[in-house]
Structure formats: C-alpha cells, structure tokens
Amino acid sequence: MLKTTAGNGKSVPARVAVVAAGVVSPLGFGLSETLDSLREARDCITRVTRFSVAECRCKTAGQVSDERLLDGRRDASRTQSLHRTSHMMIQALGEAVTQGPEFKPELTIIGTTSGGMSNGENYYRSLHRHGNLRHSPTWIANYPAQKPVIDAQETFGISAPCQVIANACASGTNAIGHAFECVRSSRYQCVLTGGYDALSELVFVGFDSLQASTPEKCRRACARRAHSRGNNRLRRVH
C-alpha cells in the first residue's frame, strides 16, 4: 500500500497485511495440521534417522518426513535432483498460492542458515574418502541458499528477484521483518517472505558439541535443575 497523508500534512507508514501463508514443518504439512499440533501441544520430536547420532549427547530433533514430502511428485527425475529444502519450499509456496492466486510478488526475501548443507556434506565426504563424485554436479548446483527459492518460484511461474538473509537462528524472523519494512515504506507493494532450513548433520552436531542441545525433552521450569558437570556450563532447567 502507498503511504497516506495525515490531516496535518505528514506522511504516515502504509499498513501491511498478510494475504496468504504456507508451512511445512515437523508440526505438520499446511496451516491446518500445524494449528492442530499446537492446540494439542504435540512437540513432534523424534529420534534422528537421517544420519548417525551414536556419538552425540542429543539424539532427537524435529524432522519432516521425506515420504510425505515427495508423495505425488510427477517428475521423478526432477524430484531426485532437487534438495529436500526445495521440496519444502515448493510445498509451502503451493499452499500460499492456493490462498492468494492473484498474488504477484515484486520481491522475495527468504531467511536460511544451512541452505543445501547436506549436499555440501556429501560432496566433501566423498572428496575426502576419494569416493564416487558422479553426483557432485547435482550436489554443487543445489547447495547455494538461493536455489530452493528459485526452484519454488519457477514451479509457480514467479520471477521476482530474491534476497537471502543468513543470520543464524534469527534468519527467518529478520527476513519477515525486512519484508514488512519494504512494504510499510512503500518501496514495494507485494513481497513474498519467510524462512527455511532442513536438518543437517553439520548443524546438528555443531549444536550438540556446544552442549546447546539437551538429551531430554523440554519441560516446564521448576526449582530442580539438572546436575552441571562444570562450573562454566549452563544448567538444563527441568
């Protein structure tokens, strides 16, 4: 929306509205499933199965089912070549497009931390072990953080320029905040925004090595606290 002028002649920021939304997460596929999980207080945390966690303290995480993610995909060759983050983006954007078929973004702003990190892991692991690099072109092509965004936009005929914000855990929130300011300042009328990240071994093991992940599920705080092994370590609240 364009800026309006108040009665005193001063400009006021334009109002910003969310016209459509889509989501894919461990809580569910789509807004309806996600809302049900939140209402029923489901944590959707399960044992990690994508890679070995035998040497990790924490062995659980939120995961998205590949079976559901790839269900119904018609183009088998394209399905296999894309990173799973691309499939998540396509699924989520598909829900948003269904809600607002007339929505044509002028700009896309997406936040992410890991991008196609697991492809990078596969490439360097094979390189280190002098393994088969036959799939390396696919790994490299789908590694950049903007690739899932481009894949999703192309699927639905969107050609808006893309900005990627990588600011650790705040990436998605920063992207949404930046998009909000872009519209409120009247620089853009319509902006597509959000965030994505897929579970990857490097990120999971990194948090685990910092002891930033707990082997127990979160529980309500009380006076009792888990035993601290060192004076400089944070205690886990039960």
C-alpha positions in Angstrom: 0.0 0.0 0.0 1.1 3.5 -0.7 1.8 6.0 2.1 -1.1 8.2 3.1 -1.1 11.7 4.3 -2.4 12.6 7.7 -4.6 15.6 8.4 -1.6 17.6 9.4 0.1 17.0 6.1 2.6 14.5 7.4 3.0 11.1 5.7 2.2 8.0 7.7 3.5 4.5 7.1 1.4 2.2 4.9 -0.5 -0.6 6.5 0.9 -4.1 5.9 -1.3 -7.2 5.6 -0.6 -10.9 5.3 -2.7 -12.2 2.4 -1.6 -15.8 2.2 0.7 -18.3 4.0 2.1 -21.8 3.7 4.0 -24.0 6.0 5.9 -27.4 6.1 7.5 -28.4 9.4 7.6 -31.2 11.9 4.4 -29.8 13.3 2.5 -30.6 10.0 2.0 -30.0 6.3 -0.1 -26.9 5.9 -1.7 -24.4 8.3 -4.4 -26.7 9.4 -2.1 -29.6 10.6 0.2 -27.1 12.2 -2.6 -25.4 14.2 -3.9 -28.9 15.3 -0.4 -29.8 16.6 -0.1 -26.5 18.5 -3.6 -26.9 20.0 -2.8 -30.4 21.1 0.7 -29.5 22.4 2.4 -32.1 20.3 6.2 -31.5 20.2 6.7 -33.7 17.1 10.3 -34.5 18.3 11.6 -37.9 17.2 14.9 -39.8 17.1 17.1 -38.6 14.3 17.2 -41.0 11.4 18.9 -39.0 8.6 22.4 -39.6 10.0 24.1 -41.4 12.8 23.8 -39.7 16.2 25.6 -42.5 18.1 28.4 -40.1 19.3 26.0 -37.3 20.2 24.5 -36.4 23.5 21.3 -35.3 21.9 19.6 -37.9 19.7 16.3 -36.3 18.8 15.1 -33.5 16.7 12.1 -32.2 14.7 12.1 -33.9 11.3 10.0 -33.7 8.1 9.0 -37.0 6.5 10.6 -37.5 3.1 7.8 -39.9 2.2 5.1 -37.3 2.7 7.3 -34.5 1.2 7.8 -36.4 -2.1 4.4 -38.0 -2.3 2.6 -37.2 -5.5 5.6 -35.7 -7.3 5.1 -36.5 -11.0 8.5 -35.6 -12.4 10.7 -38.3 -11.0 14.0 -37.1 -12.5 13.5 -33.6 -11.1 12.3 -34.9 -7.8 15.6 -36.8 -7.4 17.8 -33.9 -8.4 16.3 -31.3 -6.1 17.4 -30.9 -2.5 14.7 -31.6 0.1 14.6 -28.0 1.1 13.4 -27.2 -2.5 10.5 -29.7 -2.0 9.7 -28.0 1.3 9.7 -24.6 -0.3 7.5 -25.8 -3.2 5.0 -27.4 -0.8 4.7 -24.3 1.3 4.5 -21.9 -1.6 1.9 -24.1 -3.2 -0.4 -23.6 -0.1 0.2 -19.9 -0.2 -0.5 -19.6 -3.9 -3.8 -21.5 -3.4 -4.9 -19.0 -0.9 -3.9 -16.0 -2.9 -3.8 -16.9 -6.6 -3.6 -13.3 -7.7 -0.6 -12.5 -5.5 2.4 -11.5 -7.7 5.4 -10.5 -5.5 7.8 -7.8 -6.7 10.5 -9.1 -4.4 11.2 -12.3 -2.5 13.0 -12.2 0.9 13.9 -15.6 2.5 15.9 -16.4 5.6 18.0 -19.5 6.0 21.1 -20.7 7.9 22.1 -24.0 6.3 20.7 -23.9 2.7 21.5 -27.2 1.0 24.1 -28.1 3.6 23.7 -31.8 3.3 24.7 -31.7 -0.3 27.9 -30.0 0.8 28.4 -32.7 3.4 28.0 -35.4 0.7 30.5 -33.7 -1.6 33.3 -33.1 0.9 32.8 -36.5 2.4 33.2 -38.2 -1.0 36.1 -36.0 -1.8 37.9 -36.8 1.4 37.3 -40.5 1.0 38.2 -40.5 -2.7 34.7 -41.8 -3.3 32.4 -41.6 -6.3 31.9 -38.0 -7.3 29.4 -38.8 -10.1 26.7 -36.9 -8.3 28.9 -33.9 -7.5 27.4 -31.6 -10.2 23.9 -32.1 -8.6 25.3 -31.6 -5.1 27.0 -28.4 -6.0 24.1 -27.0 -8.1 21.7 -27.5 -5.2 24.0 -26.3 -2.4 23.5 -22.5 -2.7 21.0 -20.9 -0.3 19.0 -19.3 -3.1 18.5 -22.5 -5.1 15.3 -23.7 -3.2 13.8 -20.3 -3.5 14.4 -20.3 -7.3 13.0 -23.8 -7.6 9.8 -22.9 -5.8 9.3 -19.6 -7.8 9.9 -21.4 -11.1 7.3 -24.1 -10.1 4.6 -21.4 -9.8 5.7 -19.0 -12.5 7.1 -16.3 -10.2 10.0 -14.3 -11.4 10.6 -11.9 -8.6 14.2 -11.0 -7.6 15.4 -12.8 -4.4 17.2 -11.7 -1.4 18.6 -14.2 1.1 19.2 -13.3 4.7 21.5 -15.6 6.7 21.7 -14.6 10.3 21.7 -17.9 12.2 18.6 -18.6 14.2 17.1 -15.1 13.5 17.3 -15.6 9.7 13.6 -16.2 9.1 12.4 -13.5 11.6 14.8 -11.0 10.1 13.5 -11.8 6.6 9.9 -11.2 7.6 10.9 -8.0 9.4 12.8 -6.7 6.4 9.8 -7.6 4.1 7.5 -5.7 6.5 9.6 -2.6 6.3 9.8 -2.9 2.5 6.0 -2.7 2.2 5.5 -0.2 5.0 7.9 2.2 3.5 6.0 1.9 0.1 9.1 0.7 -1.7 7.2 -2.4 -2.6 3.5 -3.3 -2.9 3.8 -7.1 -2.6 6.7 -9.1 -1.0 7.0 -12.9 -0.6 8.8 -13.7 2.6 9.6 -16.5 5.1 12.3 -18.9 6.0 13.5 -22.4 5.6 16.0 -24.9 7.0 16.4 -28.6 6.8 18.0 -30.8 9.4 21.7 -31.4 8.5 24.4 -33.3 10.3 26.9 -30.4 10.5 24.4 -28.1 12.2 23.0 -30.8 14.5 26.5 -32.0 15.6 27.7 -28.4 16.0 24.9 -27.5 18.4 25.5 -30.8 20.2 29.2 -30.3 20.6 28.5 -26.9 22.2 26.1 -28.6 24.5 23.4 -26.3 23.3 21.0 -29.3 22.7 19.6 -31.2 25.6 19.2 -35.0 25.5 15.9 -34.6 27.3 12.8 -33.0 26.0 11.9 -29.6 27.3 9.7 -29.5 30.4 8.2 -26.7 32.5 10.6 -25.0 34.8 10.8 -25.8 38.5 13.2 -25.5 41.3 15.0 -28.7 40.5 17.8 -28.4 37.9 19.9 -31.0 36.1 23.4 -31.5 37.5 26.1 -29.3 36.0 29.4 -31.1 35.1 31.4 -28.0 35.1 31.4 -24.6 36.8 31.3 -22.7 33.5 28.5 -24.8 31.9 24.9 -23.7 31.8 22.5 -25.9 33.6 19.5 -27.5 31.9 16.2 -26.5 33.5 13.7 -29.3 34.2 
